[in-house]
Amino acid sequence: MDSCTTKQSRIACSLTTEFNKLNWDYFITARDIDYNYSFLKEVFKINFYPVGKLGYTLEEKLLNYAIRVKELTEIIIDKEGKPDVLISQASPGGVRVAFGLKIPIITFDNSPHAIPVWRLTFPLTTYAILPTSIPKDKALKWGVLPENLYTYDGVDELAWTKNAKFDPNILSELGLTLDDRFAVFRPDEAHSSYFMDNPDLNPNLPINALIVKKIVEEFPEIKIVVFPRYKEQAKYFLDQWGPEKIIIPTKAVDSISLMKFADVVVSGGATMTRESALIGTPAVNCVQLDLLDPDRYLQEHNLPLFYERNIPKAAELTKKILKNVDNYRLKDTSNILEKMESANDVILKILKEKF
């Protein structure tokens, strides 16, 4: 399994539980990006090969991709041997190596807006997996064979939230208590391949910083936990409001438990808001894209996920939630989640039937 982000490590780690039950061998390779290594080491305490890092410019992305392809190939040739299959969430480097070594590829993803990534992965994929909320045509147009395209009635994040256990001890790790009111923020992916040409996004000025400003001004009792993607974002929040108001975890933490006890989660991406909605905590997604198919799916299932691309309006929406959190929070979402399917079930189905 190859992991390019913390989310992908969550999926990989959730699969290891199933693989251990079946006595299947596996190994994980992971890229260095924000909390990814710390998450694997500190939260899941799982062994992995550290391979590669994030590129910030087009030139860096290409060079880092080439280096990563070389290092991944060497791990297979010199250390682990040739696996029966690669599983990844559309990892360009991992898929290229597997294709070059004639290793079957299972690719799952729910981000068709990441066109550069899909163009580099889906044409080489053996078996592709999509949530039913995403039209099949979005994968088929890149060369996936219809008979090799699998779907599931759910979202990626269900794999690790459906049976999540919520540990209040996470609060003390960050200097919080059950009596504290706090909000969780995740800035935008300004350096991602699909956002880097957006003139409105700047890693030195996180796009949802205006929302933090409004909360600080109108809700002085509320603390802000920020999970920055880049060093520039961490610096911005601390420079603006200082450590007495802004809490930035120095390592990966049990963020699912943290969000369960939060008043609201606000993100310029999608993963944390979906996680939050799935466990019942109201979430505001201000990603600078049209409403994403999986987000619409969660809304249709009456989970507390709210979308607002306009940042001033997102700030007003966040304030509205904070004034009456109990009106938006779902204490128990298990009856909703039980009706959904997990991507992990489809991956296991493919592995058992095809390998």
Residue pairs with C-beta under 8 A, 6 or more apart in sequence:
1 12
1 15
1 26
1 27
1 28
1 29
1 86
1 87
1 88
2 8
2 28
2 29
2 30
2 72
2 86
2 87
2 88
2 91
2 93
2 94
3 9
3 11
3 12
3 28
3 29
3 30
3 31
3 36
3 40
3 48
3 88
3 89
3 91
4 30
4 31
4 33
4 88
4 89
4 91
4 93
4 94
5 31
5 33
5 36
5 89
6 33
6 34
6 35
6 36
6 39
6 252
7 89
7 156
7 157
7 271
8 88
8 89
8 91
9 28
9 30
9 36
9 39
9 40
9 44
10 39
10 159
10 160
11 89
11 108
11 156
11 159
11 160
11 343
11 344
12 28
12 87
13 40
13 44
13 46
13 160
14 159
14 160
14 344
15 26
15 87
15 159
15 344
15 347
16 26
16 28
16 46
18 344
18 348
19 25
19 26
24 351
26 83
27 47
27 48
27 49
27 75
27 80
27 83
28 40
28 46
28 47
28 48
28 49
29 48
29 49
29 51
29 72
29 75
29 94
30 36
30 37
30 40
30 48
30 49
30 50
30 51
31 51
31 52
31 53
31 54
31 68
31 93
32 50
32 52
32 53
32 54
33 53
33 54
33 229
34 227
34 228
34 229
34 230
35 227
35 249
35 251
35 252
37 50
38 251
38 252
39 252
40 46
40 48
41 252
42 251
42 252
42 253
43 252
43 253
43 254
49 75
49 79
51 68
51 71
51 72
51 75
51 93
52 64
52 67
52 68
52 71
52 72
52 93
53 64
54 64
54 191
55 61
55 62
55 63
55 64
55 65
56 191
57 196
58 196
61 193
65 92
65 93
68 93
69 93
69 96
69 97
72 93
72 94
72 97
73 97
73 100
73 101
76 82
76 83
76 97
76 101
82 101
82 103
83 103
84 103
84 104
84 355
85 103
85 104
85 105
85 106
85 351
85 355
86 94
86 95
86 97
86 98
86 103
86 104
86 105
86 106
87 106
87 108
87 347
88 94
88 95
88 105
88 106
88 107
88 121
89 107
89 108
89 109
89 156
90 107
90 108
90 109
90 111
90 114
90 117
90 118
90 121
90 122
91 121
92 117
92 120
92 121
95 105
95 107
95 120
95 121
95 124
95 125
96 120
96 124
97 103
98 104
98 105
98 124
99 105
99 124
104 126
104 127
104 354
104 355
105 124
105 125
105 126
105 127
106 125
106 126
106 127
106 128
106 129
106 347
106 350
106 351
107 121
107 122
107 125
107 127
107 128
107 129
108 128
108 129
108 130
108 156
108 343
108 346
108 347
109 117
109 118
109 121
109 129
109 130
110 130
110 131
110 133
110 134
110 155
110 156
110 292
110 293
110 294
111 117
111 118
111 270
111 292
112 118
112 134
112 138
112 139
112 293
113 194
113 289
113 292
114 192
114 193
114 194
115 194
116 193
116 194
117 193
117 194
118 139
118 142
119 142
122 128
122 139
122 142
122 143
122 144
123 142
123 143
123 144
125 144
125 148
126 148
127 148
127 149
127 150
127 350
127 354
128 139
128 144
128 148
128 149
128 150
129 149
129 150
129 151
129 152
129 343
129 346
129 347
129 350
130 136
130 138
130 139
130 149
130 150
130 151
130 152
131 151
131 152
131 153
131 154
131 155
131 156
131 293
131 294
131 297
131 343
132 151
132 152
132 153
132 154
132 297
133 155
133 293
133 294
133 296
133 297
134 293
134 294
135 293
136 146
136 149
136 151
139 149
140 146
140 149
150 346
150 349
150 350
151 346
152 341
152 342
152 343
152 345
152 346
153 340
153 341
154 340
154 341
154 342
154 343
155 274
155 278
155 294
155 297
155 298
155 340
156 271
156 274
156 294
156 343
157 271
157 274
157 275
157 278
158 278
158 337
158 340
158 341
158 342
158 343
159 342
159 343
159 344
160 256
161 256
161 275
161 278
161 279
161 337
162 278
162 337
162 340
162 342
164 256
164 257
164 260
164 279
165 257
166 256
166 257
166 260
166 261
166 279
167 254
167 257
168 178
168 257
168 261
170 253
170 254
170 257
170 258
170 261
171 177
171 178
171 180
171 258
171 261
173 253
174 225
174 247
174 249
174 253
174 258
175 247
176 182
176 223
176 225
176 247
176 261
178 261
180 223
181 219
181 221
181 222
181 223
181 263
182 222
182 223
182 224
182 225
182 247
182 261
182 262
182 263
183 215
183 222
183 223
183 224
183 225
183 262
183 263
183 264
183 265
183 266
183 318
183 322
184 225
184 226
184 227
184 255
184 258
184 259
184 262
184 264
184 265
184 266
184 272
184 276
185 208
185 211
185 212
185 224
185 225
185 226
185 227
185 237
185 265
185 266
185 267
186 226
186 227
186 229
186 265
186 266
186 267
186 268
186 269
186 272
187 206
187 207
187 208
187 209
187 226
187 228
187 229
187 230
187 233
187 267
187 268
188 195
188 201
188 206
188 207
188 208
188 229
188 268
188 269
188 287
188 288
189 195
189 229
189 268
189 269
190 196
190 198
190 201
190 202
190 203
190 207
190 229
190 230
191 203
191 229
191 230
195 201
195 288
198 288
200 207
200 288
201 207
201 288
203 229
203 230
203 232
203 233
204 232
204 236
205 236
206 228
206 233
206 236
206 237
206 268
207 268
207 286
207 288
207 311
208 266
208 267
208 268
208 286
208 311
208 314
209 236
209 237
209 240
210 311
210 312
210 315
211 266
211 284
211 286
211 311
211 314
211 315
211 318
212 224
212 226
212 237
212 240
212 241
213 240
213 315
214 315
214 316
214 318
214 319
215 222
215 224
215 318
215 319
215 322
216 224
216 241
216 245
218 319
219 319
219 322
222 263
222 322
223 245
223 247
224 237
224 241
224 245
224 246
224 247
225 247
225 248
225 249
225 258
225 262
226 233
226 234
226 237
226 246
226 247
226 248
227 248
227 249
227 255
227 272
228 234
228 237
228 248
234 248
237 246
237 248
238 246
238 248
240 246
255 272
255 275
256 275
256 279
259 265
259 272
259 275
259 276
259 279
259 281
260 279
260 280
260 281
262 276
262 281
263 281
263 282
263 321
263 322
263 325
264 281
264 282
264 283
264 284
264 318
264 321
264 322
264 325
264 328
265 272
265 273
265 275
265 276
265 281
265 282
265 283
265 284
266 273
266 283
266 284
266 286
266 314
266 318
267 273
267 283
267 284
267 285
267 286
267 287
268 286
268 287
268 288
269 285
269 287
270 285
270 287
270 292
270 294
270 295
272 283
273 283
273 284
273 285
273 295
273 305
274 283
274 294
274 295
274 298
274 305
276 282
276 283
276 304
276 305
277 283
277 298
277 303
277 304
277 305
278 298
278 303
278 333
278 337
279 333
280 303
280 304
280 329
280 330
280 331
280 332
280 333
281 304
281 329
282 304
282 306
282 321
282 325
282 328
282 329
283 304
283 305
283 306
284 306
284 307
284 308
284 314
284 317
284 318
284 321
285 292
285 295
285 305
285 306
285 307
285 308
286 307
286 308
286 309
286 311
286 314
287 307
287 309
288 309
289 309
290 309
291 307
295 305
295 307
298 305
299 305
299 307
301 336
301 339
301 340
302 336
303 330
303 333
303 336
304 328
304 329
304 330
306 317
306 321
308 314
308 317
321 328
